[in-house]
């Protein structure tokens, strides 16, 4: 019987088979934790007198409630005593249970979905969970990775397992090659716009086709990251030589790397395996995309006109159906988040910003995804380009993507953001969000209005 | 806490794709507790810009007495925050009815005494059109009874979750009982 990548990874982790009466008991290889969704789980353990079953299969960071600035004296300006307490609670819990933790003093600290792959902790064929819906990111490595709630965080801490019925499968096939100036972010926004914000509910996605084969790991992570924005808990891409090259030599890479790599290459979906649903797009049809409404399914080509049919969302966004979205005045540009805060993303931004100034009315906040990204970008001198252009170069963290650490917009403000969610109030009460790629964000920062980076380059390049 | 039946007047939030950032905005997630989140439920919908409570339905006594929320399709999309069902439960809701409920929210709700009930479009439309209707949810029969001409609708719920909810048990106990199978799996896969 032919099996998909998802079938193979699922099957390898069954502790107890699923039946009509019972979900499967599924073994979890890697449990990522952060400060927001874990304290109540540690409390559940404590109240039952339970230990962490496999601390060495658990990896912790602090990212959501962490300030992205430092005070002149080196202290951290937390948004509240409660936020500081939450961070300290994570550090205390992981210390008490012997869990590898990337806290303030670690050069490996980062947004949980940037950090895991960087450390080589994310590997093909694994099951990976985290109390965070963007855990789907790790699917870029051919891992089955998905978000769970805090009760299940407690389940995994205590038993290294979760109870789950096998989701359905959906293949998202993008054939052919992308046009110049079209990025991974544009691909995933086009996919979500096509299948809808709930189109993947109950399904695990597998992204197939030449479009993804040609992508770097950072680009694949951008795609898989937003699987949840189509309602799918997980989205996978089969491991290949690109995957192997990325993982070689990383901190947590397996000792017998070449035999592991051979195994990883065997995980790809069998030819003619079946999926419960299939959708196909042509890469050549995809243009740079931006969101115009209040969920990522409301996304459109940047050179198009704003569609009708979502009056409530357009009223919130203060945008007019039938008008072009390009040229809309923006107040802030945020480059960061687990979707687009890797070194590759900032290199694209630096290329566009080099020798130019960000529009005087635009506040630009650039937040690297990890200490490693920050170090790398600074080693390349790109932070100097950002600062010379007028941007703020911050400490790593989730920052304005979830706006719970004090980095927040003002009511009515329009933020062009490389993050993953444009829900009403996501970046602060009354704040309006347009999702876009790093290239679109950089070009728009310079012009002060939503700008197609392709036309920008044609017009402004010497 | 065991659940068999829930009978209550409904509160209707007809908007489709209500995400977890609406249910409880992220700025309220710095807590380390799961208690007392009901005051932050739909906070930005229930308050004016100056922070004063507005005339939103969730600020009425009728809503505070209700145990059943009827919501537009694809309720609970977005983040994995369990604070969403914690806030709904703390406010007083014991069930959410929609025509489609997002996966992670659905799983979280089942573990926190908030029944996520997905019913057919016809019954869903009836409920959306009749806010305040007195509805009975019978978990033993997997049925939602609507008053008057509304009729009776079946719903599907995972048999294991249903068993846990009706018996007032939680899943961690069951997982702990699988300790030997887990150890055997680890021995086999790690050698």
Interface residues (C-beta under 8 A of the other chain):
Chain A: X12 X15 X16 X20 X21 X22 X23 X25 X27 X36 X37 X39 X40 X43 X44 X48 X53 X64 X65 X79 X80 X82 X83 X85 X86 X89 X131 X132 X133 X135 X147 X148 X149 X150 X151 X152 X154 X155 X158 X159 X160 X161 X162 X163 X165 X167 X197 X198 X201 X202 X228 X231 X233 X295 X297 X312 X402 X403 X404 X408 X411 X421 X423 X424 X425 X426 X429 X430
Chain B: X15 X17 X19 X21 X22 X25 X26 X27 X29 X30 X31 X32 X33 X34 X44 X49 X73 X74 X77 X78 X79 X80 X81 X82 X85 X100 X102 X103 X104 X107 X108 X111 X112 X158 X159 X160 X163 X170 X171 X172 X174 X175 X176 X178 X179 X181 X182 X185 X186 X189
